Amino acid sequence: MRIHPLIRLAACALILLATALSAGLGASAHPEDEMCAPGSDMDPELCRALAQIDNAEAPLTAEALLINTDRTLLGNTAFFVRAGIGHILPGGLDHILFVLALFFAVRKFGPLALQISIFTLAHSASLALAAAGFVNVPGEVVEPLIAASIAFVALENIFFRSITAWRPFIIFGFGLLHGLGFAGFFLEQDLPNGLFWSSLIGFNIGVELGQLSVVLLAWLALNWFFKARWYRAVIVIPASLLIAGIGLWWAVERVAGAF
């Protein structure tokens, strides 16, 4: 299948952007050493906050980063876009494997776009509902189910040559689960007062950029072989077996860890 050069260029640009933004989150292990050297013009309160964050045992939080920094609405949104990308690349291996399982189910752009759109709609809805406090499901329940969803979709790829009639409904249900998983991470950030919606929107945009980067990278790497007679036997089935095995292992491990 031939892809227009502009599409390839746009895909590469998106992947590079996502990688750069993700890397930006951890660009410096000790930011206060670089920005708060003697004689610098950095705000002393910001330097104090950075030093506190660097020395803390807890993860970096938006609340800590926003202390006395007067962050703008746009700056806060950009921060959470980067956080959303980082949650997928490289931090969200379970979400990456689920998206790849969707990718391996089809060879045409239309069915792939349909699956990704359904998944996006579902996890965006449950993320918003959970983040706003309307839905509350314990992580001990959500995380094993997310792992099981990965295995289920991958096994479907093995047993069915094309998308089943129930696949869109399955993807929507699993998308709701993954959205609850995203919400668990999002709510751990101790969100700043008055910036909830910009934080949520930025985080969701970042998640989508991360997922699209995974899909586009897989497409660019494998679309050359879509028409090969051996594609399913050599690529789809082994990859799906690997994904299913990892998902099943995680499901068992997470259930055991809950007790």
C-alpha positions as CSV (number, residue, x, y, z in Angstrom):
1,M,0.0,0.0,0.0
2,R,1.5,3.4,-1.1
3,I,1.3,6.3,1.3
4,H,1.6,9.9,0.1
5,P,5.0,11.4,0.9
6,L,3.3,14.3,2.8
7,I,1.6,11.8,5.1
8,R,4.9,10.1,5.8
9,L,6.5,13.5,6.5
10,A,3.6,14.5,8.8
11,A,3.9,11.2,10.7
12,C,7.6,11.5,11.2
13,A,7.2,15.1,12.4
14,L,4.5,14.0,14.9
15,I,6.7,11.2,16.2
16,L,9.7,13.5,16.6
17,L,7.5,16.1,18.4
18,A,6.1,13.5,20.8
19,T,9.6,12.2,21.5
20,A,11.0,15.6,22.1
21,L,8.2,16.7,24.4
22,S,8.4,13.4,26.4
23,A,12.2,13.8,26.8
24,G,11.6,17.4,28.0
25,L,10.0,16.1,31.2
26,G,13.3,14.5,32.3
27,A,15.8,16.7,30.6
28,S,17.7,17.5,33.7
29,A,18.0,15.5,36.9
30,H,18.8,18.6,38.9
31,P,17.2,21.6,37.3
32,E,18.0,24.0,40.1
33,D,21.7,23.4,39.6
34,E,21.5,24.8,36.1
35,M,18.9,27.6,36.5
36,C,19.6,28.7,40.1
37,A,23.4,29.2,40.0
38,P,24.7,32.2,42.0
39,G,24.1,35.4,40.2
40,S,21.3,34.1,38.1
41,D,18.0,36.0,37.7
42,M,15.8,33.1,38.6
43,D,13.1,33.8,41.2
44,P,14.3,32.6,44.6
45,E,10.9,31.1,45.4
46,L,11.0,29.1,42.2
47,C,14.5,27.9,43.0
48,R,13.3,26.8,46.5
49,A,10.5,24.9,44.9
50,L,12.7,23.2,42.4
51,A,15.2,22.2,45.2
52,Q,12.3,20.8,47.3
53,I,11.0,18.8,44.3
54,D,14.5,17.4,43.5
55,N,15.1,16.3,47.1
56,A,11.6,14.9,47.7
57,E,11.0,11.1,47.6
58,A,7.5,11.6,46.1
59,P,7.0,11.9,42.3
60,L,7.0,15.3,40.6
61,T,3.6,16.9,41.0
62,A,2.0,19.8,39.3
63,E,1.2,21.4,42.7
64,A,4.8,21.4,43.7
65,L,5.9,22.8,40.4
66,L,3.3,25.6,40.4
67,I,4.2,27.0,43.9
68,N,4.7,30.7,43.5
69,T,5.6,30.4,39.8
70,D,2.6,32.3,38.4
71,R,2.2,29.8,35.6
72,T,-0.1,30.9,32.8
73,L,-3.1,28.9,31.6
74,L,-1.2,28.1,28.4
75,G,1.9,27.1,30.3
76,N,0.0,24.8,32.6
77,T,-1.7,23.2,29.5
78,A,1.7,22.6,27.9
79,F,3.0,21.1,31.1
80,F,0.2,18.5,31.1
81,V,0.5,17.8,27.4
82,R,4.1,16.7,28.1
83,A,2.9,14.7,31.1
84,G,0.3,13.0,28.9
85,I,2.9,12.1,26.3
86,G,5.3,10.9,29.0
87,H,2.5,8.7,30.4
88,I,2.4,6.8,27.1
89,L,6.0,7.3,25.8
90,P,7.8,5.6,27.5
91,G,5.8,5.1,30.7
92,G,2.6,3.4,29.4
93,L,3.7,0.0,28.1
94,D,0.3,-1.5,28.8
95,H,-1.5,1.2,26.7
96,I,1.2,0.9,24.0
97,L,0.5,-2.8,23.7
98,F,-3.2,-2.4,23.6
99,V,-2.9,0.2,20.7
100,L,-0.5,-2.2,18.9
101,A,-3.0,-5.0,19.3
102,L,-5.6,-2.8,17.6
103,F,-3.1,-2.1,14.9
104,F,-2.3,-5.7,14.1
105,A,-6.0,-6.5,13.6
106,V,-6.2,-4.6,10.3
107,R,-4.2,-3.6,7.2
108,K,-6.3,-0.7,6.0
109,F,-6.4,2.8,7.3
110,G,-10.2,3.1,7.6
111,P,-10.8,0.2,10.0
112,L,-7.7,1.2,12.0
113,A,-9.0,4.8,12.3
114,L,-12.4,3.6,13.4
115,Q,-10.9,1.5,16.2
116,I,-8.6,4.3,17.4
117,S,-11.5,6.8,17.3
118,I,-13.7,4.5,19.4
119,F,-11.0,3.9,21.9
120,T,-10.2,7.6,22.1
121,L,-13.8,8.6,22.6
122,A,-14.3,6.0,25.4
123,H,-11.1,6.7,27.4
124,S,-11.6,10.5,27.0
125,A,-15.1,10.1,28.5
126,S,-14.1,7.9,31.4
127,L,-11.0,10.0,32.1
128,A,-13.1,13.2,32.4
129,L,-15.8,11.5,34.5
130,A,-13.3,10.0,36.9
131,A,-11.1,13.1,37.1
132,A,-14.2,15.2,37.9
133,G,-15.2,12.8,40.7
134,F,-18.3,11.3,39.1
135,V,-16.8,7.8,38.8
136,N,-14.5,6.1,41.3
137,V,-13.2,2.6,40.6
138,P,-10.3,1.2,42.7
139,G,-7.0,0.7,40.9
140,E,-6.9,-2.9,42.2
141,V,-9.9,-3.5,40.0
142,V,-9.0,-1.4,37.0
143,E,-5.4,-2.5,36.5
144,P,-6.0,-6.3,36.2
145,L,-8.9,-5.6,33.8
146,I,-6.7,-3.4,31.6
147,A,-4.1,-6.2,31.4
148,A,-6.9,-8.7,30.5
149,S,-8.2,-6.3,27.8
150,I,-4.7,-6.4,26.2
151,A,-4.7,-10.1,26.1
152,F,-8.3,-10.4,24.8
153,V,-7.7,-8.1,21.8
154,A,-4.5,-9.8,20.9
155,L,-6.1,-13.2,21.1
156,E,-8.9,-12.0,18.8
157,N,-6.2,-11.1,16.2
158,I,-5.1,-14.7,16.3
159,F,-8.5,-16.4,16.0
160,F,-10.2,-14.0,13.6
161,R,-8.8,-12.9,10.3
162,S,-10.9,-9.7,10.2
163,I,-12.6,-7.4,12.6
164,T,-15.6,-9.0,14.3
165,A,-19.0,-7.4,14.5
166,W,-18.6,-7.0,18.3
167,R,-15.1,-5.6,18.1
168,P,-16.2,-1.9,18.2
169,F,-18.3,-2.5,21.4
170,I,-15.4,-4.4,23.0
171,I,-13.0,-1.6,22.2
172,F,-15.4,1.0,23.6
173,G,-15.7,-1.0,26.9
174,F,-12.0,-1.5,27.1
175,G,-11.5,2.2,26.3
176,L,-13.5,3.1,29.4
177,L,-11.2,0.9,31.5
178,H,-8.1,2.5,30.1
179,G,-9.5,6.0,30.7
180,L,-9.9,5.0,34.4
181,G,-6.3,4.0,34.4
182,F,-5.3,7.4,32.9
183,A,-7.4,9.1,35.6
184,G,-5.6,7.3,38.4
185,F,-2.3,8.8,37.2
186,F,-3.8,12.2,36.4
187,L,-5.4,12.5,39.9
188,E,-2.1,11.7,41.6
189,Q,-0.7,15.0,40.3
190,D,-2.3,17.2,43.0
191,L,-3.8,19.5,40.5
192,P,-3.5,23.3,41.0
193,N,-6.7,25.2,42.0
194,G,-8.4,26.9,39.1
195,L,-6.6,25.0,36.4
196,F,-8.4,21.7,36.5
197,W,-9.8,21.8,33.0
198,S,-6.7,23.1,31.3
199,S,-4.8,20.3,33.1
200,L,-7.3,17.7,32.0
201,I,-7.4,18.9,28.4
202,G,-3.6,19.1,28.1
203,F,-3.1,15.7,29.6
204,N,-5.7,14.1,27.2
205,I,-4.1,15.8,24.2
206,G,-0.7,14.5,25.4
207,V,-2.1,10.9,25.7
208,E,-3.5,11.1,22.2
209,L,-0.2,12.4,20.7
210,G,1.6,9.5,22.4
211,Q,-0.9,6.9,21.1
212,L,-0.9,8.3,17.6
213,S,2.9,8.3,17.6
214,V,2.8,4.6,18.4
215,V,0.3,3.8,15.6
216,L,2.1,6.0,13.0
217,L,5.5,4.4,13.9
218,A,4.1,0.9,13.5
219,W,2.4,1.9,10.2
220,L,5.6,3.4,8.8
221,A,7.6,0.3,9.8
222,L,5.1,-2.4,8.6
223,N,2.9,-1.0,5.8
224,W,5.4,-2.2,3.2
225,F,4.5,-5.8,4.1
226,F,0.7,-5.5,4.3
227,K,0.2,-7.1,0.9
228,A,2.6,-9.9,1.5
229,R,1.0,-13.3,1.8
230,W,3.1,-14.2,4.8
231,Y,2.3,-11.0,6.7
232,R,-0.3,-12.6,9.0
233,A,1.7,-15.8,9.7
234,V,5.0,-14.1,10.2
235,I,4.1,-10.8,11.8
236,V,0.5,-10.6,13.1
237,I,0.2,-13.9,14.8
238,P,3.7,-13.9,16.6
239,A,3.3,-10.3,17.6
240,S,-0.2,-10.9,18.9
241,L,0.9,-14.1,20.8
242,L,3.6,-12.0,22.5
243,I,1.2,-9.2,23.4
244,A,-1.4,-11.7,24.7
245,G,1.2,-13.5,26.8
246,I,2.4,-10.2,28.4
247,G,-1.2,-9.2,29.0
248,L,-2.1,-12.5,30.7
249,W,1.0,-12.4,32.8
250,W,0.2,-8.8,33.9
251,A,-3.4,-9.8,34.7
252,V,-2.3,-12.6,37.0
253,E,0.5,-10.5,38.6
254,R,-1.8,-7.6,39.3
255,V,-4.6,-9.8,40.7
256,A,-2.0,-11.5,43.0
257,G,-0.6,-8.1,44.0
258,A,-4.1,-6.9,45.1
259,F,-4.2,-9.5,47.9
